[in-house]
Amino acid sequence: MNTNLTNDTKTIILLCGVFGKDRSIKPLTPKEYTLLVKWLVKREKRPEFLLADENLREASKDTGLELSRLISLLGRGVQLGFAIEEWHRNGIWIISRSDNDYPSRYKRKLKDSAPPILYGVGERSLLNAGGLAVVGSRKIDYPGEEFTRDVAERCVKDGISIISGGAKGVDQISMSSAIGSGGSAVGVLADNLLKKSLERTSRIAIQENRLLLISPYNPNARFMVGTAMARNKLIYALADFSLVVTSEYKKGGTWSGAIEELKRENSIPVFVQKATPEIKGNGKLILEGAFEWPENFSSDQITEQLKMIADGKRKIPPPQTLDMFDSKIKNKNKFGRDTTKSTIENSSLSDRETTKEFQNNIYDVVLPLILSKLSSPKDIETLSQELEVEESQLRIWLTKATKAGDVAKHFRPVRYSRI
């Protein structure tokens, strides 16, 4: 086995890696490996401690992991030696969670879900450089392509790396645009790391230290929907901000990855391209808490402006709670009379001020989505159905938009359109 790897890393690859022709032994999942890590931490030991038979038996007993399975996994030394030789011959390096240069962002954000092993090709320093994660559907129209290229080129001018998944469509366009403009990119791949690293354009950028390709899966792994979905969180975790160019509604990896990040406790700000009727998912992501990507800003201040937007606006609640400000508290007094009062009427003055501020924040986020639906006049009922928002709440927003001069109100019948 290659001496460039520490005994700790060799142990982790044996326990968690997929290699060799014999696939009858199932490697440990990240959660299963975490059980061993916690067991080792309590004893202040390193992973190589498990190479001793007596220690492995004790670990199996305490963690509930089958001893015969652990023995079989650690007995794959010869097969691993051949695999490492092939990987290194093709420029692939390997790091594990026990190595000092393992990305701290993964440990900090993903904790126990951080992949035990990472295979990579290219400049390792990009692992902790941060950047903008750009994701989206494989199928993308011409305006979407132009938008993606423009964002990537703006990021290059501001010294920001592009982080994506390397798939066809938005991923490849964003990465190739960044590289083609003289910038850097990180591709978190779900399959074929070895094959993609050998492509001509990749090799040139890798040699210039402007491209990093990584994967938690075997460098020869084939595409699988499950692995593609699982690597989404790895893309977001390396970035400072994220941008969803196009997303279907409740379908596909782009949607699930964005929703997962929005719900994460220590999530990064998620931005989306301006919603249109053709990309319904983008508007729905705004309702779930994403921010609309600003149309105009200085190319040399992208990070500062994205941070200002994210810090200045709270994430809005899911669609089913958007009518919370029109909700009622119904109570019966001792005489059986209905003493219904609005929640705002029952609140203190400070509560009212906080609620008003929260409403204004929500309005600022939702207004662009409302305007995108009003290219032609629509009545409240139709607009309410399209946005999946209660008519009472929508009427409040439309009244405010009309007074501000953003929306025109038509009569006979009552309809609204964008000005």
C-alpha positions as CSV (number, residue, x, y, z in Angstrom):
1,M,0.0,0.0,0.0
2,N,1.2,3.6,-0.8
3,T,3.3,5.1,2.0
4,N,2.1,8.6,1.1
5,L,-1.1,7.8,3.0
6,T,-1.2,7.8,6.8
7,N,-2.2,4.6,8.6
8,D,-5.3,6.5,9.8
9,T,-6.4,7.2,6.2
10,K,-5.6,3.7,5.1
11,T,-7.8,2.4,7.9
12,I,-10.7,4.7,7.0
13,I,-10.5,3.8,3.3
14,L,-10.6,0.1,4.2
15,L,-13.6,0.6,6.4
16,C,-15.6,3.0,4.2
17,G,-14.1,2.8,0.6
18,V,-15.5,1.0,-2.4
19,F,-12.8,-0.6,-4.6
20,G,-11.7,-4.0,-6.0
21,K,-13.9,-6.5,-7.8
22,D,-15.4,-8.1,-4.7
23,R,-18.4,-5.9,-3.8
24,S,-20.1,-8.5,-1.5
25,I,-18.8,-6.7,1.6
26,K,-20.7,-3.5,2.3
27,P,-18.5,-0.6,3.5
28,L,-19.5,1.4,6.5
29,T,-21.9,4.3,5.9
30,P,-20.9,7.8,7.3
31,K,-23.2,7.2,10.2
32,E,-21.8,3.8,11.0
33,Y,-18.2,5.1,10.7
34,T,-19.2,7.9,13.1
35,L,-20.1,5.3,15.7
36,L,-16.4,4.1,15.6
37,V,-15.2,7.7,15.7
38,K,-17.1,8.4,18.9
39,W,-15.8,5.2,20.3
40,L,-12.2,6.2,19.4
41,V,-12.6,9.8,20.7
42,K,-13.7,8.5,24.2
43,R,-10.4,6.6,24.3
44,E,-8.3,9.3,22.8
45,K,-7.2,7.0,20.0
46,R,-6.7,7.3,16.3
47,P,-8.4,5.2,13.5
48,E,-5.3,3.0,13.1
49,F,-6.0,1.8,16.7
50,L,-8.6,-0.5,15.1
51,L,-6.0,-2.5,13.2
52,A,-5.2,-4.5,16.3
53,D,-7.5,-7.5,16.6
54,E,-8.3,-7.1,20.3
55,N,-9.2,-3.4,19.8
56,L,-11.5,-4.2,16.9
57,R,-13.3,-6.8,18.9
58,E,-13.9,-4.3,21.7
59,A,-15.1,-1.7,19.2
60,S,-17.5,-4.1,17.6
61,K,-19.0,-5.1,21.0
62,D,-19.5,-1.5,22.1
63,T,-20.8,0.0,18.8
64,G,-23.0,-3.0,17.7
65,L,-21.2,-3.2,14.3
66,E,-20.8,-6.8,13.2
67,L,-17.2,-8.1,13.9
68,S,-17.0,-10.4,10.9
69,R,-17.9,-7.4,8.6
70,L,-15.3,-5.2,10.2
71,I,-12.6,-7.9,9.9
72,S,-13.5,-8.5,6.2
73,L,-13.3,-4.8,5.4
74,L,-9.9,-4.3,7.1
75,G,-8.7,-7.5,5.3
76,R,-8.8,-5.8,1.9
77,G,-5.3,-4.5,2.1
78,V,-4.0,-6.1,-1.2
79,Q,-7.0,-4.9,-3.2
80,L,-6.6,-1.4,-1.8
81,G,-2.9,-1.3,-2.7
82,F,-3.7,-1.9,-6.3
83,A,-6.5,0.6,-6.3
84,I,-4.3,3.3,-4.7
85,E,-1.6,2.7,-7.2
86,E,-4.1,3.3,-10.1
87,W,-5.5,6.4,-8.5
88,H,-2.1,8.0,-7.9
89,R,-1.0,7.1,-11.4
90,N,-3.8,9.2,-12.7
91,G,-3.2,12.1,-10.3
92,I,-5.9,11.3,-7.8
93,W,-5.2,12.1,-4.2
94,I,-7.1,10.9,-1.2
95,I,-7.8,12.5,2.2
96,S,-9.8,11.4,5.1
97,R,-11.6,13.1,8.0
98,S,-8.5,12.4,10.1
99,D,-6.2,14.4,7.8
100,N,-5.3,18.0,8.6
101,D,-6.2,19.3,5.1
102,Y,-9.7,17.8,5.2
103,P,-12.1,20.7,4.5
104,S,-13.0,22.3,7.8
105,R,-16.3,23.5,6.3
106,Y,-17.5,19.9,6.0
107,K,-16.7,19.1,9.6
108,R,-18.2,22.4,10.8
109,K,-21.4,22.3,8.7
110,L,-22.1,18.6,8.2
111,K,-20.6,17.2,11.4
112,D,-21.4,13.5,11.5
113,S,-22.6,13.5,7.9
114,A,-19.3,14.7,6.6
115,P,-17.9,12.1,4.2
116,P,-15.2,9.9,5.7
117,I,-13.1,10.0,2.5
118,L,-12.6,12.4,-0.3
119,Y,-11.0,11.6,-3.7
120,G,-9.7,14.6,-5.6
121,V,-7.7,16.0,-8.5
122,G,-6.4,19.5,-8.5
123,E,-5.6,22.4,-6.2
124,R,-6.4,21.4,-2.6
125,S,-6.4,24.9,-1.3
126,L,-9.7,25.6,-3.1
127,L,-11.3,23.2,-0.5
128,N,-11.4,26.0,2.0
129,A,-11.5,29.0,-0.2
130,G,-15.3,29.4,-0.2
131,G,-17.2,30.9,-3.2
132,L,-20.6,30.8,-4.8
133,A,-22.4,27.5,-5.3
134,V,-24.2,27.6,-8.7
135,V,-26.8,24.9,-9.3
136,G,-29.7,24.2,-11.6
137,S,-31.5,21.9,-13.9
138,R,-29.8,20.0,-16.7
139,K,-32.3,21.4,-19.2
140,I,-31.8,25.2,-19.5
141,D,-33.0,27.7,-22.1
142,Y,-30.9,30.3,-23.8
143,P,-31.7,33.2,-21.4
144,G,-30.8,30.8,-18.5
145,E,-27.5,30.0,-20.2
146,E,-26.7,33.7,-20.6
147,F,-27.6,34.5,-17.0
148,T,-25.4,31.7,-15.8
149,R,-22.4,32.8,-17.9
150,D,-22.9,36.4,-16.8
151,V,-22.9,35.4,-13.1
152,A,-19.8,33.3,-13.4
153,E,-17.9,36.0,-15.3
154,R,-18.9,38.6,-12.7
155,C,-17.6,36.3,-9.9
156,V,-14.3,35.9,-11.7
157,K,-13.9,39.7,-11.8
158,D,-14.5,39.8,-8.1
159,G,-12.1,36.9,-7.3
160,I,-14.9,34.5,-6.3
161,S,-14.7,30.8,-7.1
162,I,-17.6,28.9,-8.6
163,I,-18.7,25.7,-6.9
164,S,-21.0,23.3,-8.6
165,G,-21.7,19.6,-9.4
166,G,-20.2,19.1,-12.8
167,A,-23.5,17.8,-14.3
168,K,-24.8,18.9,-17.7
169,G,-26.7,22.1,-17.9
170,V,-26.2,24.9,-15.3
171,D,-23.4,23.1,-13.5
172,Q,-21.1,22.7,-16.5
173,I,-22.0,26.1,-17.9
174,S,-21.1,27.9,-14.7
175,M,-17.8,26.0,-14.2
176,S,-16.6,26.3,-17.8
177,S,-17.5,30.0,-17.9
178,A,-15.5,30.6,-14.7
179,I,-12.5,28.7,-16.0
180,G,-12.8,30.2,-19.5
181,S,-12.7,33.7,-17.9
182,G,-9.5,33.0,-16.1
183,G,-11.1,32.2,-12.7
184,S,-11.3,29.1,-10.6
185,A,-13.9,26.4,-10.0
186,V,-14.6,23.4,-7.7
187,G,-16.6,20.5,-9.0
188,V,-18.2,18.1,-6.5
189,L,-18.9,15.1,-8.6
190,A,-21.3,12.2,-8.0
191,D,-19.6,9.9,-10.6
192,N,-16.7,9.4,-13.0
193,L,-14.1,11.5,-11.2
194,L,-11.3,9.7,-13.1
195,K,-12.8,10.1,-16.5
196,K,-13.7,13.8,-16.0
197,S,-10.3,14.7,-14.7
198,L,-8.7,13.3,-17.9
199,E,-10.7,15.6,-20.2
200,R,-8.5,18.0,-22.0
201,T,-10.1,21.2,-20.7
202,S,-10.0,19.9,-17.2
203,R,-6.4,18.9,-17.4
204,I,-5.3,22.3,-18.5
205,A,-7.2,24.1,-15.7
206,I,-5.9,21.5,-13.2
207,Q,-2.3,22.1,-14.2
208,E,-2.9,25.9,-13.8
209,N,-4.2,25.3,-10.3
210,R,-7.6,26.8,-11.2
211,L,-9.8,23.7,-11.0
212,L,-10.5,21.2,-8.3
213,L,-12.6,18.1,-8.8
214,I,-13.6,16.1,-5.7
215,S,-15.9,13.2,-4.9
216,P,-16.8,11.1,-1.9
217,Y,-17.3,8.1,-4.2
218,N,-15.0,5.7,-5.9
219,P,-13.2,7.6,-8.8
220,N,-14.7,5.1,-11.3
221,A,-18.2,5.2,-9.8
222,R,-21.1,5.3,-12.3
223,F,-24.0,7.8,-12.1
224,M,-26.8,6.9,-9.6
225,V,-29.7,9.2,-8.6
226,G,-29.0,8.5,-5.0
227,T,-25.4,9.6,-5.0
228,A,-26.3,12.6,-7.1
229,M,-28.9,13.7,-4.5
230,A,-26.6,13.0,-1.6
231,R,-23.7,15.1,-2.9
232,N,-25.9,18.3,-3.0
233,K,-25.1,19.1,0.6
234,L,-21.4,18.8,-0.2
235,I,-21.7,21.6,-2.8
236,Y,-23.5,24.0,-0.5
237,A,-21.2,23.2,2.4
238,L,-18.1,24.5,0.5
239,A,-19.7,27.8,-0.4
240,D,-20.4,31.1,1.2
241,F,-23.5,31.8,-0.8
242,S,-25.6,29.8,-3.3
243,L,-27.5,30.5,-6.5
244,V,-30.3,28.3,-8.0
245,V,-30.6,29.3,-11.6
246,T,-33.5,27.0,-12.5
247,S,-35.5,24.6,-10.5
248,E,-38.6,22.5,-11.1
249,Y,-41.2,22.6,-8.4
250,K,-40.9,19.7,-5.9
251,K,-39.0,17.7,-8.5
252,G,-35.3,16.8,-9.1
253,G,-32.1,17.2,-7.2
254,T,-31.9,21.0,-7.6
255,W,-35.2,21.4,-5.7
256,S,-34.4,18.9,-3.0
257,G,-30.9,20.2,-2.5
258,A,-32.1,23.8,-2.1
259,I,-34.9,22.8,0.3
260,E,-32.4,20.8,2.4
261,E,-30.1,23.8,2.6
262,L,-32.9,26.2,3.5
263,K,-33.9,23.9,6.4
264,R,-30.4,23.4,7.6
265,E,-29.7,25.0,11.0
266,N,-26.4,26.6,9.9
267,S,-27.4,27.1,6.2
268,I,-25.8,29.6,3.8
269,P,-28.0,32.2,2.0
270,V,-29.8,30.6,-0.9
271,F,-30.5,33.0,-3.9
272,V,-32.6,32.2,-7.0
273,Q,-32.8,33.7,-10.4
274,K,-35.9,35.9,-10.9
275,A,-39.0,33.7,-11.1
276,T,-40.9,33.4,-14.3
277,P,-43.9,31.3,-15.3
278,E,-41.5,28.9,-17.1
279,I,-39.5,28.2,-13.9
280,K,-42.1,27.8,-11.3
281,G,-39.7,26.2,-8.8
282,N,-37.8,29.5,-8.4
283,G,-40.8,31.3,-7.1
284,K,-41.7,28.5,-4.7
285,L,-38.1,28.6,-3.3
286,I,-38.6,32.3,-2.6
287,L,-41.7,31.4,-0.6
288,E,-39.6,28.8,1.3
289,G,-37.0,31.4,2.3
290,A,-34.7,32.0,-0.6
291,F,-33.7,35.5,-1.8
292,E,-34.1,36.8,-5.3
293,W,-30.7,37.3,-7.1
294,P,-30.2,41.1,-7.5
295,E,-30.4,42.3,-11.1
296,N,-28.0,45.2,-10.9
297,F,-24.9,45.4,-8.7
298,S,-21.2,46.3,-9.0
299,S,-19.1,43.4,-10.2
300,D,-16.4,44.1,-7.7
301,Q,-18.7,44.0,-4.6
302,I,-20.7,40.8,-5.1
303,T,-19.9,39.3,-1.7
304,E,-20.7,42.5,0.2
305,Q,-24.0,43.0,-1.6
306,L,-25.2,39.4,-1.2
307,K,-24.4,39.6,2.5
308,M,-26.3,42.8,2.9
309,I,-29.4,41.3,1.2
310,A,-29.2,38.1,3.3
311,D,-28.6,40.0,6.6
312,G,-31.3,42.6,5.8
313,K,-34.2,40.3,5.1
314,R,-35.5,37.5,7.2
315,K,-36.5,34.2,5.6
316,I,-40.2,34.1,5.0
317,P,-42.3,31.3,6.3
318,P,-43.5,28.4,4.2
319,P,-46.7,29.0,2.0
320,Q,-49.0,27.4,4.5
321,T,-48.2,30.0,7.1
322,L,-48.2,33.1,4.9
323,D,-51.7,34.0,6.2
324,M,-50.5,34.2,9.8
325,F,-51.0,37.9,10.0
326,D,-54.7,37.5,9.2
327,S,-55.3,34.6,11.6
328,K,-57.9,34.8,14.3
329,I,-58.0,33.6,17.9
330,K,-61.4,32.4,18.7
331,N,-62.5,32.1,22.3
332,K,-65.8,31.7,24.1
333,N,-66.4,33.8,27.2
334,K,-68.4,32.5,30.2
335,F,-71.6,33.7,28.5
336,G,-70.9,31.7,25.4
337,R,-70.3,34.8,23.2
338,D,-67.6,34.8,20.5
339,T,-64.7,37.0,21.7
340,T,-62.7,36.7,18.4
341,K,-59.9,39.2,18.1
342,S,-57.0,39.3,15.7
343,T,-53.6,38.2,17.0
344,I,-52.2,41.7,16.2
345,E,-55.0,43.4,18.3
346,N,-54.1,41.1,21.2
347,S,-50.4,41.9,21.0
348,S,-48.5,44.6,22.9
349,L,-47.2,47.7,21.1
350,S,-43.7,46.2,20.8
351,D,-45.2,43.0,19.4
352,R,-47.1,45.1,16.8
353,E,-43.9,46.9,15.8
354,T,-42.0,43.6,15.4
355,T,-44.9,42.1,13.4
356,K,-45.0,45.2,11.1
357,E,-41.3,45.0,10.5
358,F,-41.5,41.2,9.7
359,Q,-44.4,41.9,7.3
360,N,-42.4,44.5,5.5
361,N,-39.5,42.1,5.2
362,I,-41.8,39.5,3.7
363,Y,-43.3,42.0,1.4
364,D,-39.9,43.1,0.0
365,V,-39.1,39.4,-0.8
366,V,-42.5,38.5,-2.3
367,L,-43.1,41.6,-4.4
368,P,-40.8,40.6,-7.3
369,L,-42.6,37.2,-7.4
370,I,-46.0,39.0,-7.5
371,L,-44.9,41.3,-10.3
372,S,-43.6,38.4,-12.3
373,K,-47.1,37.0,-12.4
374,L,-48.7,40.3,-13.5
375,S,-47.4,40.8,-17.0
376,S,-51.1,40.7,-18.0
377,P,-54.1,41.8,-15.8
378,K,-55.2,39.1,-13.3
379,D,-57.9,39.0,-10.6
380,I,-57.1,38.1,-7.0
381,E,-58.5,34.6,-7.2
382,T,-56.3,33.6,-10.2
383,L,-53.2,35.2,-8.7
384,S,-53.9,33.6,-5.3
385,Q,-54.1,30.1,-6.9
386,E,-50.8,30.7,-8.9
387,L,-48.9,31.9,-5.8
388,E,-50.6,29.5,-3.4
389,V,-51.3,32.3,-0.9
390,E,-54.4,33.2,0.9
391,E,-56.5,35.9,-0.8
392,S,-56.7,38.1,2.3
393,Q,-52.9,38.3,2.6
394,L,-52.5,38.8,-1.1
395,R,-55.0,41.7,-1.0
396,I,-52.8,43.4,1.6
397,W,-49.7,43.1,-0.6
398,L,-51.5,44.3,-3.7
399,T,-52.9,47.3,-1.9
400,K,-49.4,48.3,-0.8
401,A,-48.0,47.7,-4.2
402,T,-50.7,49.8,-5.8
403,K,-50.0,52.7,-3.4
404,A,-46.3,52.4,-4.2
405,G,-46.9,52.7,-7.9
406,D,-45.6,49.2,-8.7
407,V,-49.0,47.7,-9.6
408,A,-52.0,49.1,-11.5
409,K,-55.6,48.3,-10.3
410,H,-58.2,47.9,-13.1
411,F,-62.0,48.0,-12.5
412,R,-65.1,46.2,-14.1
413,P,-63.9,43.6,-13.2
414,V,-61.2,44.3,-10.6
415,R,-57.8,43.1,-11.8
416,Y,-54.2,43.9,-11.3
417,S,-51.2,44.3,-13.6
418,R,-47.6,45.3,-13.3
419,I,-46.7,48.9,-14.2
